[in-house]
Amino acid sequence: MRATSQRRRTSLDGVLLSLALTSSGCSALIARTGQDIRQLKTRDEVRTSFGAPVASDDAFVGAFDEFRTRRKIAAPKTAVLVAHMGVATLGLFELFAFPSIAGETLRAAIVGQQIRFEYAADGAVRDMRIDGKAHDRPAYP
């Protein structure tokens, strides 16, 4: 009887380990997809990509454009961090990361998000914020 329960326990451990390893990576893929706004280097590129801003200021110091969008914005740094945490925890981190990242993506698609680009005097992108937060911060707490 003990040998049978030991075999079941070993089989269950193998199944759980397989599930954990195969489930890791979904959150990282979701975070990585979308438009990588870090590729936009100038004000002209930003306006070509997003169209007319909903708010803008052309002051010599502190020029900015604000846009309202529902498109998916890529978060490559978050994707790398989530992938590393997924590997380090054998996929258990996905239990926390997937609902958080999927929820944030869904919220952005339904409600939309405000993207603010700030420019240097020469028109180069100096800073970008999504809903008031620095771009590419991790989406989970």
DADASUL-V557236 format. One record per helix or strand. SS is the DSSP state (helix for helix, strand for strand). FROM is the first residue (numbers start at 0). TO is the last residue. If there is no record, write none. Layout:
ss=SS from=FROM to=TO
ss=SS from=FROM to=TO
This chain:
ss=helix from=1 to=22
ss=helix from=25 to=31
ss=strand from=34 to=34
ss=helix from=36 to=38
ss=strand from=41 to=41
ss=helix from=42 to=49
ss=strand from=54 to=56
ss=strand from=63 to=68
ss=strand from=72 to=72
ss=helix from=75 to=87
ss=helix from=93 to=109
ss=strand from=112 to=118
ss=strand from=123 to=129
ss=strand from=132 to=133
